[in-house]
Amino acid sequence: MKNLLIAILLIASVLIACTPDGGAQKFYLGTYTKEESKGIYQFELKEDGNMVSLGLKAEVANPSFLAFDASKRFLIAVKEENKEGQVESYKITAAGLEVINSSSSGGAHPCHIKVNRSNQVVAANYSGGNVAWLRVDNEGRLSDLEHVSQHEGTGPTNRQKGPHAHSAWFVGDEVIAVDLGTDELWVYNQQKELKQKVKLAAGAGPRHLTTHPGSGSLYVVNELNNTVTRVVHNEGVWKVKESITTLPSDFKGNSSCADIHVSEDGQFVYASNRGHNSIAIFKVEDNGQLKAIGHESVRGDHPRNFAISPDGEFLLVANKNTNNIVSFKRNKTSGLLSFVNEIKTPEPVCILFE
């Protein structure tokens, strides 16, 4: 029995020595390629919050937003271009990302993409002012365009002279497109038919949204007026409730919002400020309203995108103008953030955890 125990302990020690760091989490980085960046990169977030670059995985122009297919065997990226944009599919291999095929995004400057559990793909085209539907098959191949919905309308600011679809999301059995140019959420049913338009404050400039995991309520971050708006589903339709500023009361400069995420437990909402260069932190009250509880400097300029790690322990921010990614430790009880580490990388704009 003693010899058997010794043998088991020896085998266990070998397995532990040979097993990769169990706390490490990998993520892909989408970038702009206007200066030094070459495309899509990969990094590893260590258990202590430090980050390590795993290098360039695909050379591609302006892969500004990324998503996985339902199986997570394939990565889907937009190629944000002035002319009609492209959506590109990659097979994830040990050596990197292997191109499978490309398809039209249906409009200029595709800036956001999502894939649902049925491998339906929806892309938002900012300059095109429209939303496109595609599919990805079991081999990772993208279909041709299935449908394009063209938005119409304007807003009161210089940024809103026409429609600007900035993101599109699968929410339940609907697709909700967020249009900065028209100050509206465009709600589509499964047949890709427009079901409802939800009007936000004039000049708000809605950009991204996040869905509360418990209530299903939406929190929409508004780029132009620096607010977060709560939208709830009531009697089959979406209705606007209230908005809260993302900026401290004493801030006097220019700023604009970019991204928003809710913690997995639904207790906290985070939003990024470009200009104030911070992450605004909110507590979700029992009634769903947000209460501002703090701001954390992003240690850089122009936080275009950020992500919460899958284990909920860290929040990573991509600062486009200062070419750095910054990691923060999340206090899961208070929701507050504490700086851990930063890593330099060119033109970071989208963080996608595996």
JONORSUL-V93370 format. One record per pair of residues at least 6 apart in sequence whose C-alpha atoms are under 8 Angstrom apart, sorted by sequence separation. I is the first residue (numbers start at 1). J is the second residue. D is the distance in Angstrom with one decimal. If there is no record, write none. Layout:
I&J&D ; I&J&D
This chain:
31&37&6.8 ; 33&39&6.4 ; 45&51&4.6 ; 46&52&7.7 ; 68&74&5.9 ; 69&75&6.3 ; 79&85&5.9 ; 80&86&7.2 ; 91&97&5.6 ; 92&98&6.6 ; 115&121&4.5 ; 124&130&6.2 ; 125&131&6.1 ; 136&142&4.4 ; 137&143&7.7 ; 154&160&5.4 ; 155&161&6.4 ; 169&175&5.4 ; 170&176&6.5 ; 178&184&6.4 ; 179&185&6.2 ; 188&194&4.5 ; 189&195&6.1 ; 200&206&7.9 ; 211&217&5.8 ; 212&218&6.2 ; 221&227&6.1 ; 222&228&6.0 ; 232&238&5.5 ; 233&239&6.3 ; 262&268&5.8 ; 263&269&6.4 ; 272&278&5.9 ; 273&279&6.2 ; 284&290&4.9 ; 285&291&6.9 ; 308&314&5.9 ; 309&315&6.1 ; 318&324&6.3 ; 319&325&6.0 ; 330&336&6.0 ; 331&337&6.3 ; 32&39&7.3 ; 44&51&5.6 ; 45&52&6.6 ; 68&75&4.6 ; 69&76&7.0 ; 78&85&7.4 ; 79&86&5.1 ; 90&97&5.6 ; 91&98&5.0 ; 114&121&5.8 ; 115&122&6.6 ; 124&131&4.7 ; 125&132&7.9 ; 135&142&5.7 ; 136&143&6.1 ; 154&161&5.2 ; 155&162&7.4 ; 168&175&6.6 ; 169&176&5.2 ; 178&185&4.8 ; 179&186&7.4 ; 187&194&5.9 ; 188&195&5.2 ; 211&218&4.7 ; 212&219&7.6 ; 221&228&4.5 ; 222&229&7.5 ; 231&238&6.4 ; 232&239&5.4 ; 262&269&4.3 ; 272&279&4.6 ; 273&280&7.2 ; 283&290&5.6 ; 284&291&6.5 ; 308&315&4.4 ; 309&316&7.5 ; 318&325&4.7 ; 319&326&7.8 ; 330&337&4.9 ; 31&39&6.1 ; 43&51&6.7 ; 44&52&5.2 ; 67&75&5.9 ; 68&76&5.8 ; 78&86&5.9 ; 79&87&6.1 ; 90&98&5.1 ; 91&99&6.4 ; 113&121&7.1 ; 114&122&5.5 ; 123&131&5.7 ; 124&132&6.6 ; 134&142&7.0 ; 135&143&5.3 ; 154&162&4.7 ; 168&176&5.5 ; 169&177&6.3 ; 177&185&5.6 ; 178&186&6.5 ; 186&194&7.0 ; 187&195&5.5 ; 188&196&7.1 ; 210&218&5.8 ; 211&219&6.5 ; 220&228&5.4 ; 221&229&6.6 ; 231&239&5.5 ; 232&240&6.5 ; 261&269&5.8 ; 262&270&6.3 ; 271&279&5.5 ; 272&280&6.2 ; 282&290&5.7 ; 283&291&5.1 ; 307&315&5.7 ; 308&316&6.4 ; 317&325&5.5 ; 318&326&6.8 ; 329&337&5.6 ; 330&338&6.8 ; 30&39&6.8 ; 31&40&6.5 ; 43&52&5.6 ; 44&53&6.5 ; 66&75&7.0 ; 67&76&5.2 ; 78&87&4.5 ; 79&88&7.3 ; 90&99&4.4 ; 91&100&6.5 ; 113&122&5.8 ; 114&123&6.7 ; 122&131&6.9 ; 123&132&5.2 ; 134&143&5.8 ; 135&144&7.9 ; 153&162&5.8 ; 154&163&6.1 ; 168&177&4.1 ; 176&185&6.3 ; 177&186&5.0 ; 186&195&7.8 ; 187&196&5.1 ; 209&218&6.5 ; 210&219&5.4 ; 219&228&6.3 ; 220&229&5.1 ; 231&240&4.5 ; 232&241&7.0 ; 260&269&7.2 ; 261&270&5.4 ; 270&279&6.3 ; 271&280&5.1 ; 282&291&5.2 ; 283&292&6.4 ; 306&315&7.1 ; 307&316&5.4 ; 316&325&6.7 ; 317&326&5.2 ; 328&337&5.7 ; 329&338&5.2 ; 30&40&5.1 ; 43&53&4.5 ; 44&54&6.9 ; 66&76&5.8 ; 67&77&6.5 ; 77&87&5.7 ; 78&88&6.2 ; 89&99&6.1 ; 90&100&5.3 ; 113&123&4.5 ; 122&132&5.6 ; 123&133&6.6 ; 134&144&6.4 ; 152&162&7.0 ; 153&163&5.7 ; 167&177&5.8 ; 168&178&6.1 ; 176&186&5.6 ; 177&187&6.4 ; 186&196&6.2 ; 187&197&6.1 ; 209&219&5.5 ; 210&220&6.6 ; 219&229&5.6 ; 220&230&6.4 ; 230&240&6.2 ; 231&241&5.7 ; 260&270&5.6 ; 261&271&6.6 ; 270&280&5.6 ; 271&281&6.8 ; 282&292&4.4 ; 283&293&6.6 ; 306&316&5.5 ; 307&317&6.7 ; 316&326&5.6 ; 317&327&6.6 ; 328&338&5.2 ; 329&339&6.5 ; 29&40&5.6 ; 30&41&6.9 ; 42&53&6.4 ; 43&54&5.0 ; 66&77&4.5 ; 76&87&7.0 ; 77&88&5.3 ; 88&99&7.5 ; 89&100&5.5 ; 90&101&7.5 ; 112&123&5.7 ; 113&124&6.5 ; 122&133&4.6 ; 134&145&5.1 ; 135&146&7.9 ; 152&163&5.6 ; 166&177&7.6 ; 167&178&5.3 ; 176&187&4.6 ; 186&197&4.8 ; 187&198&7.8 ; 209&220&4.2 ; 218&229&8.0 ; 219&230&4.7 ; 220&231&7.6 ; 229&240&7.3 ; 230&241&5.5 ; 231&242&7.8 ; 246&257&7.9 ; 260&271&4.3 ; 270&281&4.8 ; 281&292&6.1 ; 282&293&5.5 ; 306&317&4.2 ; 316&327&4.5 ; 328&339&4.5 ; 329&340&6.4 ; 28&40&6.9 ; 29&41&5.1 ; 41&53&7.9 ; 42&54&5.2 ; 43&55&7.3 ; 65&77&5.8 ; 66&78&6.8 ; 76&88&5.7 ; 77&89&6.5 ; 88&100&7.6 ; 89&101&5.6 ; 111&123&7.7 ; 112&124&5.3 ; 121&133&5.6 ; 122&134&6.4 ; 133&145&6.1 ; 134&146&5.3 ; 151&163&5.9 ; 165&177&6.7 ; 166&178&5.8 ; 167&179&7.3 ; 175&187&5.9 ; 176&188&6.3 ; 185&197&5.6 ; 186&198&6.6 ; 208&220&5.9 ; 209&221&6.0 ; 218&230&5.7 ; 219&231&6.3 ; 229&241&7.2 ; 230&242&5.7 ; 259&271&5.6 ; 260&272&6.6 ; 269&281&6.1 ; 270&282&6.3 ; 280&292&7.5 ; 281&293&5.8 ; 282&294&7.2 ; 305&317&6.3 ; 306&318&5.8 ; 315&327&5.8 ; 316&328&6.3 ; 327&339&6.4 ; 328&340&5.2 ; 28&41&5.7 ; 29&42&5.9 ; 41&54&7.3 ; 42&55&5.8 ; 64&77&7.4 ; 65&78&5.8 ; 76&89&4.6 ; 88&101&5.9 ; 89&102&6.3 ; 110&123&6.6 ; 111&124&6.1 ; 112&125&7.4 ; 120&133&7.2 ; 121&134&4.9 ; 132&145&7.0 ; 133&146&5.4 ; 134&147&7.4 ; 165&178&5.8 ; 166&179&5.7 ; 174&187&6.7 ; 175&188&5.1 ; 184&197&6.2 ; 185&198&4.9 ; 207&220&7.3 ; 208&221&5.6 ; 217&230&7.0 ; 218&231&5.0 ; 229&242&5.7 ; 230&243&6.3 ; 258&271&7.4 ; 259&272&5.4 ; 268&281&7.1 ; 269&282&5.1 ; 281&294&5.2 ; 304&317&8.0 ; 305&318&5.5 ; 314&327&6.6 ; 315&328&5.2 ; 326&339&7.7 ; 327&340&5.5 ; 328&341&7.2 ; 28&42&4.4 ; 29&43&7.6 ; 41&55&5.6 ; 42&56&6.6 ; 63&77&5.8 ; 64&78&6.3 ; 75&89&5.9 ; 76&90&6.3 ; 88&102&4.3 ; 110&124&5.5 ; 111&125&6.0 ; 120&134&6.1 ; 121&135&5.2 ; 132&146&7.5 ; 133&147&5.2 ; 151&165&7.7 ; 165&179&4.2 ; 166&180&6.2 ; 174&188&5.5 ; 175&189&6.6 ; 184&198&5.3 ; 185&199&6.7 ; 206&220&6.6 ; 207&221&6.0 ; 208&222&7.5 ; 217&231&5.9 ; 218&232&6.3 ; 229&243&4.2 ; 257&271&7.2 ; 258&272&5.6 ; 268&282&5.6 ; 269&283&6.5 ; 280&294&6.2 ; 281&295&5.8 ; 303&317&6.3 ; 304&318&6.3 ; 305&319&7.6 ; 314&328&5.5 ; 315&329&6.5 ; 326&340&7.6 ; 327&341&5.3 ; 27&42&5.8 ; 28&43&6.3 ; 41&56&4.4 ; 42&57&6.6 ; 63&78&5.4 ; 64&79&6.7 ; 74&89&6.8 ; 75&90&5.1 ; 87&102&5.5 ; 88&103&6.5 ; 110&125&4.0 ; 111&126&6.3 ; 120&135&4.6 ; 121&136&7.1 ; 132&147&5.7 ; 133&148&6.4 ; 164&179&5.3 ; 165&180&6.3 ; 174&189&4.9 ; 175&190&7.7 ; 184&199&4.7 ; 185&200&7.8 ; 206&221&5.9 ; 207&222&5.6 ; 217&232&4.7 ; 228&243&5.4 ; 229&244&6.6 ; 257&272&5.6 ; 258&273&6.5 ; 268&283&4.7 ; 269&284&6.9 ; 280&295&4.6 ; 281&296&7.8 ; 303&318&5.5 ; 304&319&6.3 ; 314&329&4.6 ; 315&330&6.6 ; 326&341&5.8 ; 327&342&6.1 ; 26&42&7.2 ; 27&43&5.4 ; 40&56&6.0 ; 41&57&5.2 ; 62&78&7.7 ; 63&79&4.8 ; 64&80&6.3 ; 74&90&5.5 ; 75&91&6.5 ; 86&102&6.5 ; 87&103&5.3 ; 109&125&5.4 ; 110&126&5.9 ; 119&135&5.9 ; 120&136&6.6 ; 132&148&4.3 ; 163&179&6.5 ; 164&180&5.3 ; 165&181&7.3 ; 173&189&6.8 ; 174&190&6.1 ; 183&199&6.2 ; 184&200&5.7 ; 206&222&4.0 ; 207&223&5.8 ; 216&232&7.5 ; 217&233&6.6 ; 227&243&6.2 ; 228&244&5.4 ; 257&273&4.6 ; 258&274&7.0 ; 267&283&6.1 ; 268&284&5.5 ; 279&295&5.5 ; 280&296&6.7 ; 303&319&4.3 ; 304&320&6.4 ; 313&329&6.0 ; 314&330&5.2 ; 326&342&4.2 ; 26&43&5.7 ; 27&44&6.3 ; 39&56&7.0 ; 40&57&5.7 ; 41&58&7.1 ; 62&79&5.3 ; 63&80&6.4 ; 74&91&4.7 ; 75&92&6.8 ; 86&103&5.6 ; 87&104&6.0 ; 108&125&5.8 ; 109&126&5.4 ; 110&127&7.8 ; 119&136&5.5 ; 131&148&5.6 ; 132&149&6.4 ; 163&180&7.0 ; 164&181&4.6 ; 173&190&6.2 ; 175&192&8.0 ; 183&200&5.4 ; 205&222&5.2 ; 206&223&5.8 ; 216&233&7.6 ; 227&244&5.3 ; 228&245&6.4 ; 256&273&5.7 ; 257&274&5.9 ; 267&284&5.2 ; 278&295&6.1 ; 279&296&5.2 ; 302&319&5.2 ; 303&320&6.3 ; 313&330&5.3 ; 325&342&5.5 ; 326&343&6.6 ; 26&44&4.3 ; 27&45&7.6 ; 38&56&7.4 ; 39&57&7.7 ; 40&58&5.2 ; 61&79&6.1 ; 62&80&5.4 ; 73&91&6.4 ; 74&92&5.6 ; 86&104&4.6 ; 87&105&5.6 ; 105&123&6.5 ; 107&125&5.4 ; 108&126&6.7 ; 109&127&5.5 ; 119&137&7.1 ; 130&148&6.8 ; 131&149&5.3 ; 163&181&4.3 ; 164&182&7.3 ; 183&201&6.8 ; 204&222&5.4 ; 205&223&5.2 ; 206&224&7.5 ; 227&245&4.2 ; 228&246&6.8 ; 255&273&6.4 ; 256&274&5.2 ; 266&284&7.2 ; 267&285&7.8 ; 278&296&5.3 ; 279&297&6.5 ; 301&319&5.5 ; 302&320&5.6 ; 312&330&7.3 ; 313&331&7.6 ; 324&342&6.5 ; 325&343&5.4 ; 25&44&5.7 ; 26&45&5.9 ; 39&58&5.8 ; 40&59&6.5 ; 60&79&7.7 ; 61&80&7.6 ; 62&81&7.3 ; 73&92&5.8 ; 85&104&6.1 ; 86&105&4.8 ; 105&124&8.0 ; 106&125&7.4 ; 107&126&8.0 ; 108&127&5.2 ; 109&128&6.9 ; 130&149&5.6 ; 131&150&6.7 ; 162&181&5.5 ; 163&182&5.5 ; 183&202&6.3 ; 204&223&6.8 ; 205&224&4.9 ; 226&245&5.9 ; 227&246&5.3 ; 255&274&5.3 ; 256&275&6.5 ; 278&297&4.4 ; 279&298&6.7 ; 298&317&6.9 ; 300&319&5.7 ; 301&320&6.7 ; 302&321&5.7 ; 313&332&7.5 ; 324&343&5.5 ; 325&344&6.5 ; 24&44&6.4 ; 25&45&5.0 ; 38&58&7.9 ; 39&59&4.6 ; 40&60&7.1 ; 84&104&7.0 ; 85&105&5.2 ; 86&106&7.9 ; 105&125&7.3 ; 107&127&7.3 ; 108&128&4.8 ; 130&150&4.4 ; 131&151&7.9 ; 160&180&7.1 ; 161&181&6.8 ; 162&182&7.1 ; 183&203&6.6 ; 204&224&5.3 ; 205&225&6.9 ; 226&246&5.6 ; 255&275&4.1 ; 277&297&6.1 ; 278&298&5.1 ; 301&321&5.3 ; 302&322&7.6 ; 312&332&7.8 ; 324&344&4.3 ; 325&345&7.2 ; 24&45&5.5 ; 25&46&6.5 ; 38&59&5.3 ; 39&60&4.6 ; 84&105&6.9 ; 85&106&6.9 ; 107&128&4.6 ; 129&150&6.4 ; 130&151&5.4 ; 160&181&4.2 ; 183&204&6.1 ; 203&224&6.6 ; 204&225&4.9 ; 226&247&6.9 ; 254&275&5.8 ; 255&276&5.7 ; 269&290&7.9 ; 277&298&5.9 ; 298&319&7.6 ; 300&321&7.6 ; 301&322&5.5 ; 323&344&5.8 ; 324&345&5.4 ; 24&46&4.4 ; 25&47&7.8 ; 38&60&6.4 ; 39&61&6.1 ; 84&106&6.4 ; 85&107&5.9 ; 106&128&7.9 ; 107&129&7.5 ; 129&151&5.7 ; 159&181&6.8 ; 160&182&6.7 ; 183&205&5.4 ; 184&206&7.2 ; 203&225&6.7 ; 204&226&7.6 ; 253&275&7.3 ; 254&276&7.5 ; 277&299&7.7 ; 300&322&5.6 ; 315&337&7.9 ; 323&345&5.2 ; 324&346&7.2 ; 23&46&6.4 ; 24&47&5.3 ; 38&61&7.1 ; 39&62&6.6 ; 40&63&6.7 ; 84&107&4.7 ; 85&108&5.1 ; 107&130&6.8 ; 129&152&7.6 ; 182&205&7.6 ; 183&206&6.0 ; 204&227&7.6 ; 253&276&7.4 ; 277&300&6.9 ; 323&346&4.8 ; 324&347&7.9 ; 325&348&7.3 ; 23&47&4.6 ; 39&63&6.3 ; 83&107&7.4 ; 84&108&4.3 ; 85&109&5.8 ; 86&110&7.4 ; 106&130&7.7 ; 180&204&7.7 ; 181&205&6.4 ; 277&301&5.9 ; 300&324&7.1 ; 323&347&5.2 ; 324&348&7.0 ; 21&46&7.9 ; 83&108&5.0 ; 84&109&7.2 ; 85&110&5.8 ; 106&131&7.5 ; 180&205&4.2 ; 246&271&7.1 ; 251&276&7.7 ; 277&302&6.2 ; 278&303&7.6 ; 322&347&7.8 ; 323&348&6.3 ; 21&47&7.9 ; 82&108&5.3 ; 83&109&7.2 ; 106&132&5.8 ; 155&181&5.8 ; 179&205&7.3 ; 180&206&4.7 ; 247&273&7.7 ; 275&301&7.3 ; 277&303&6.5 ; 320&346&7.7 ; 321&347&6.8 ; 78&105&7.7 ; 81&108&6.2 ; 82&109&5.6 ; 105&132&6.4 ; 154&181&5.6 ; 155&182&5.2 ; 179&206&6.2 ; 180&207&5.7 ; 246&273&7.3 ; 274&301&7.0 ; 275&302&6.6 ; 299&326&7.2 ; 320&347&4.9 ; 33&61&5.8 ; 34&62&7.7 ; 80&108&7.4 ; 81&109&4.9 ; 153&181&7.2 ; 154&182&4.8 ; 155&183&6.6 ; 178&206&6.1 ; 179&207&6.8 ; 274&302&4.6 ; 298&326&7.0 ; 319&347&7.8 ; 320&348&5.1 ; 32&61&7.2 ; 33&62&5.1 ; 80&109&4.6 ; 81&110&7.2 ; 153&182&5.3 ; 154&183&8.0 ; 178&207&5.9 ; 226&255&7.3 ; 247&276&7.5 ; 273&302&7.6 ; 274&303&5.7 ; 319&348&6.4 ; 320&349&5.9 ; 32&62&4.4 ; 79&109&7.8 ; 80&110&5.0 ; 152&182&7.5 ; 178&208&6.5 ; 226&256&5.7 ; 227&257&7.7 ; 273&303&6.8 ; 274&304&7.2 ; 318&348&5.4 ; 319&349&7.2 ; 31&62&6.0 ; 32&63&6.4 ; 79&110&6.8 ; 80&111&6.1 ; 178&209&7.8 ; 225&256&7.2 ; 226&257&5.5 ; 272&303&6.3 ; 318&349&5.7 ; 30&62&7.8 ; 31&63&5.6 ; 32&64&6.0 ; 78&110&6.1 ; 224&256&5.6 ; 272&304&7.3 ; 318&350&6.9 ; 30&63&5.3 ; 31&64&5.2 ; 78&111&6.8 ; 129&162&7.4 ; 130&163&7.7 ; 223&256&5.0 ; 224&257&7.0 ; 247&280&7.2 ; 272&305&7.4 ; 318&351&7.2 ; 30&64&5.1 ; 31&65&7.9 ; 78&112&7.1 ; 129&163&4.6 ; 130&164&7.3 ; 131&165&6.8 ; 223&257&4.2 ; 246&280&5.7 ; 272&306&7.7 ; 30&65&5.8 ; 78&113&6.9 ; 128&163&7.8 ; 129&164&4.3 ; 130&165&5.7 ; 222&257&6.2 ; 223&258&5.9 ; 316&351&7.9 ; 30&66&6.4 ; 77&113&7.3 ; 127&163&7.8 ; 128&164&7.0 ; 129&165&4.9 ; 221&257&6.7 ; 222&258&7.8 ; 29&66&8.0 ; 126&163&7.9 ; 127&164&5.8 ; 128&165&7.7 ; 131&168&7.3 ; 221&258&7.2 ; 57&95&7.8 ; 58&96&6.9 ; 126&164&4.6 ; 127&165&7.7 ; 221&259&6.7 ; 57&96&4.7 ; 58&97&5.6 ; 103&142&6.5 ; 106&145&7.1 ; 125&164&7.2 ; 126&165&4.8 ; 221&260&6.2 ; 57&97&5.5 ; 58&98&7.4 ; 85&125&7.9 ; 100&140&6.9 ; 101&141&6.1 ; 102&142&6.7 ; 103&143&6.9 ; 104&144&7.1 ; 105&145&7.4 ; 125&165&5.7 ; 126&166&5.3 ; 166&206&7.9 ; 167&207&6.5 ; 171&211&7.7 ; 198&238&6.8 ; 200&240&7.2 ; 220&260&7.6 ; 100&141&6.2 ; 101&142&6.6 ; 103&144&5.9 ; 104&145&6.7 ; 124&165&5.4 ; 125&166&6.8 ; 166&207&5.4 ; 167&208&6.0 ; 196&237&7.6 ; 198&239&7.0 ; 199&240&7.9 ; 219&260&7.9 ; 296&337&6.7 ; 103&145&7.4 ; 106&148&6.4 ; 124&166&5.9 ; 125&167&8.0 ; 166&208&7.1 ; 180&222&8.0 ; 198&240&7.5 ; 294&336&7.4 ; 296&338&7.9 ; 124&167&5.1 ; 160&203&7.9 ; 180&223&7.8 ; 310&353&7.1 ; 123&167&7.4 ; 124&168&5.8 ; 305&349&5.8 ; 306&350&7.2 ; 307&351&6.2 ; 309&353&6.8 ; 70&115&7.0 ; 82&127&7.9 ; 123&168&6.5 ; 147&192&7.7 ; 160&205&7.9 ; 258&303&7.3 ; 259&304&6.7 ; 263&308&7.5 ; 304&349&5.8 ; 305&350&5.5 ; 306&351&6.3 ; 307&352&7.3 ; 65&111&6.2 ; 66&112&7.7 ; 67&113&6.6 ; 69&115&5.8 ; 70&116&6.5 ; 122&168&6.6 ; 131&177&7.3 ; 156&202&6.7 ; 157&203&6.1 ; 244&290&7.3 ; 246&292&8.0 ; 258&304&5.4 ; 259&305&5.5 ; 260&306&7.9 ; 261&307&7.3 ; 304&350&7.7 ; 305&351&6.9 ; 307&353&7.9 ; 64&111&6.2 ; 65&112&5.4 ; 66&113&6.6 ; 67&114&5.9 ; 68&115&6.8 ; 69&116&7.4 ; 70&117&5.1 ; 122&169&7.6 ; 155&202&6.6 ; 156&203&5.7 ; 226&273&7.7 ; 242&289&7.8 ; 248&295&7.9 ; 258&305&6.6 ; 259&306&6.8 ; 261&308&7.7 ; 64&112&7.7 ; 65&113&6.4 ; 66&114&8.0 ; 67&115&6.7 ; 69&117&7.8 ; 70&118&7.0 ; 155&203&6.1 ; 264&312&7.2 ; 70&119&5.8 ; 91&140&6.9 ; 263&312&7.2 ; 69&119&6.0 ; 90&140&7.2 ; 129&179&7.8 ; 208&258&7.2 ; 209&259&7.7 ; 210&260&6.3 ; 212&262&6.6 ; 221&271&7.1 ; 89&140&6.5 ; 207&258&6.8 ; 208&259&5.9 ; 209&260&6.2 ; 210&261&5.5 ; 211&262&7.3 ; 213&264&6.9 ; 89&141&6.6 ; 207&259&7.5 ; 208&260&6.5 ; 209&261&7.6 ; 210&262&6.4 ; 213&265&7.3 ; 214&266&6.7 ; 283&335&7.5 ; 89&142&6.6 ; 124&177&7.5 ; 213&266&5.9 ; 282&335&8.0 ; 88&142&7.6 ; 112&166&6.7 ; 113&167&7.2 ; 114&168&7.1 ; 116&170&6.6 ; 212&266&5.9 ; 281&335&7.3 ; 111&166&6.5 ; 112&167&5.2 ; 113&168&7.0 ; 114&169&6.4 ; 115&170&7.9 ; 281&336&7.1 ; 111&167&7.1 ; 112&168&7.0 ; 114&170&7.4 ; 230&289&7.3 ; 74&140&5.9 ; 69&136&7.4 ; 73&140&7.8 ; 268&335&6.1 ; 267&335&7.9 ; 69&140&7.8 ; 217&288&7.8 ; 49&314&7.0 ; 51&327&8.0 ; 50&327&7.3 ; 49&327&6.3 ; 49&328&7.3 ; 49&329&7.1 ; 72&354&7.8 ; 25&309&7.7 ; 65&349&7.5 ; 66&350&6.9 ; 25&310&7.9 ; 64&349&6.1 ; 65&350&5.6 ; 66&351&7.9 ; 67&352&7.0 ; 64&350&6.2 ; 66&352&6.6 ; 50&340&7.0 ; 51&341&7.4 ; 49&340&6.1 ; 50&341&5.6 ; 51&342&7.3 ; 52&343&7.7 ; 49&341&6.7 ; 50&342&7.5 ; 51&343&6.6 ; 37&345&8.0 ; 37&346&5.1 ; 36&346&6.0 ; 37&347&6.3 ; 35&346&7.8 ; 36&347&7.7 ; 35&347&7.7 ; 33&347&7.1 ; 31&346&7.5 ; 32&347&5.5 ; 31&347&5.4 ; 32&348&6.9 ; 31&348&4.7 ; 32&349&6.9 ; 30&348&6.4 ; 31&349&5.0 ; 29&348&6.7 ; 30&349&5.7 ; 31&350&6.6 ; 29&349&7.3 ; 30&350&4.7 ; 29&350&5.5 ; 30&351&6.5 ; 29&351&4.9 ; 28&351&6.0 ; 29&352&6.4 ; 27&351&6.6 ; 28&352&5.1 ; 27&352&5.3 ; 28&353&6.3 ; 27&353&4.0 ; 28&354&7.5 ; 26&353&6.1 ; 27&354&5.5 ; 25&353&7.4 ; 26&354&5.9 ; 25&354&7.3
